[in-house]
Structure formats: C-alpha cells, structure tokens
Amino acid sequence: MNEAFVPTFFHSFFIALGVLLGGALLGGLSAFLTGNPPLTEIYRLSNSLRIWAIVAAIGGTFDMVYRFERGLIYGDTDDLIKQIFLILAALGGAQTGSVIINWLTQDHLS
C-alpha cells in the first residue's frame, strides 16, 4: 500500500457510503422521471447496491486476493490484518448508507 492505513480506512468507509447513497438517490431520480414511485425504488436500490459499494470501496477483487495470498502464504500478517479492517470499514460504510436510506424512505414499514 502506498498510502497510510488510517486515511485508507476512512476512504474505504466513505467511498462505500457515497456509492450507496449516490446510486440509490440517482436511481430514485430516474424512477421519478419515468413515473415510478421514487422512494420505493431508492429503498430497493439501496439493498441491491450494497455489495457493489463494498467492492468499489476496497478497490476491486484481484488486488485484495493478492494481498490475502501474500498474508497467508508468505506470512505477511500486517497486510492481512489491514485488508480485513479495510473490508470491515467498507461494510460499515455500506451499512451506514443503508440505514440512512431506510430512515429517509421508511419503505420497510409498509
């Protein structure tokens, strides 16, 4: 990793949050423009985009697999632990975005 760990940790969280919120809200705008219920579409999209937000935040899968391999096979446990924390940050960002969307739409109550 070329970047320090703490900034990368926060980047991972906020990238996942931004992908989820931005994708769901822009999808809701497109639903509004096509005559579909926008809040229902925003809620549906927030559930669908969660995995893509995580993948976007960790920077793709091949680099992640290489770092796990290096951590497991070559004993570079520092890199392995950092990758686990980056995945957890991305999961936290996606979950935070999903909770915000649930609060805004309240679609899960109906």
C-alpha positions as CSV (number, residue, x, y, z in Angstrom):
1,M,0.0,0.0,0.0
2,N,1.4,3.4,-1.0
3,E,-1.0,5.3,1.3
4,A,-1.0,5.3,5.1
5,F,-3.5,3.0,6.7
6,V,-5.7,5.4,8.6
7,P,-6.6,7.6,5.6
8,T,-7.2,4.5,3.5
9,F,-9.5,3.2,6.2
10,F,-11.6,6.4,6.2
11,H,-11.6,6.4,2.4
12,S,-12.9,2.9,2.3
13,F,-15.8,3.8,4.7
14,F,-16.8,7.0,2.8
15,I,-16.4,5.5,-0.7
16,A,-18.9,2.7,0.2
17,L,-21.2,5.3,1.8
18,G,-21.1,7.6,-1.2
19,V,-21.6,4.8,-3.7
20,L,-24.6,3.5,-1.9
21,L,-26.2,6.9,-1.2
22,G,-25.4,8.4,-4.7
23,G,-26.5,5.3,-6.6
24,A,-29.8,4.9,-4.7
25,L,-30.7,8.6,-4.9
26,L,-29.9,9.0,-8.6
27,G,-31.8,5.8,-9.2
28,G,-34.7,7.3,-7.3
29,L,-34.5,10.4,-9.6
30,S,-34.7,8.2,-12.7
31,A,-37.7,6.4,-11.2
32,F,-39.4,9.8,-10.6
33,L,-38.6,10.8,-14.2
34,T,-40.1,7.6,-15.6
35,G,-43.3,7.8,-13.4
36,N,-42.4,5.0,-10.9
37,P,-42.5,5.5,-7.1
38,P,-39.1,7.0,-6.2
39,L,-39.0,6.2,-2.5
40,T,-39.7,2.5,-3.2
41,E,-37.0,2.5,-5.9
42,I,-34.5,4.2,-3.6
43,Y,-35.1,1.6,-0.9
44,R,-34.9,-1.3,-3.4
45,L,-31.7,0.1,-4.9
46,S,-30.0,0.6,-1.5
47,N,-30.4,-3.2,-0.9
48,S,-29.1,-4.0,-4.4
49,L,-26.1,-1.7,-4.4
50,R,-24.7,-2.8,-1.1
51,I,-22.2,-5.4,-2.5
52,W,-21.1,-3.1,-5.3
53,A,-20.4,-0.3,-2.8
54,I,-18.2,-2.7,-0.8
55,V,-16.3,-3.8,-4.0
56,A,-15.8,-0.2,-5.1
57,A,-14.5,0.8,-1.7
58,I,-11.9,-2.0,-1.4
59,G,-10.6,-1.2,-4.9
60,G,-11.6,-4.4,-6.8
61,T,-11.1,-8.0,-6.1
62,F,-7.8,-9.1,-7.7
63,D,-5.6,-6.8,-5.6
64,M,-7.5,-8.0,-2.5
65,V,-6.9,-11.6,-3.3
66,Y,-3.2,-11.0,-3.9
67,R,-2.8,-9.3,-0.6
68,F,-4.7,-12.1,1.2
69,E,-2.4,-14.6,-0.6
70,R,0.7,-12.7,0.5
71,G,-0.6,-12.6,4.1
72,L,-1.4,-16.3,4.3
73,I,1.3,-17.9,2.2
74,Y,4.3,-15.6,2.9
75,G,3.4,-14.8,6.5
76,D,2.8,-11.0,6.0
77,T,0.2,-10.8,8.7
78,D,0.3,-7.0,8.9
79,D,-1.1,-6.7,5.3
80,L,-3.7,-9.4,6.0
81,I,-5.0,-7.6,9.1
82,K,-5.1,-4.3,7.3
83,Q,-7.1,-5.8,4.5
84,I,-9.6,-7.3,7.0
85,F,-10.0,-3.8,8.6
86,L,-10.5,-2.2,5.2
87,I,-13.2,-4.7,4.4
88,L,-14.9,-4.0,7.7
89,A,-14.7,-0.3,7.0
90,A,-16.4,-0.8,3.6
91,L,-19.0,-3.0,5.2
92,G,-19.6,-0.3,7.8
93,G,-20.0,2.4,5.2
94,A,-22.4,0.4,3.2
95,Q,-24.5,-0.4,6.3
96,T,-24.5,3.2,7.3
97,G,-25.7,4.2,3.9
98,S,-28.4,1.6,4.0
99,V,-29.6,2.8,7.4
100,I,-29.7,6.4,6.2
101,I,-31.8,5.3,3.2
102,N,-34.1,3.3,5.5
103,W,-34.6,6.4,7.7
104,L,-35.3,8.6,4.7
105,T,-37.7,6.3,2.9
106,Q,-39.4,4.4,5.7
107,D,-40.5,2.0,3.0
108,H,-39.7,-1.1,5.1
109,L,-42.6,-0.1,7.4
110,S,-45.4,-0.6,4.8
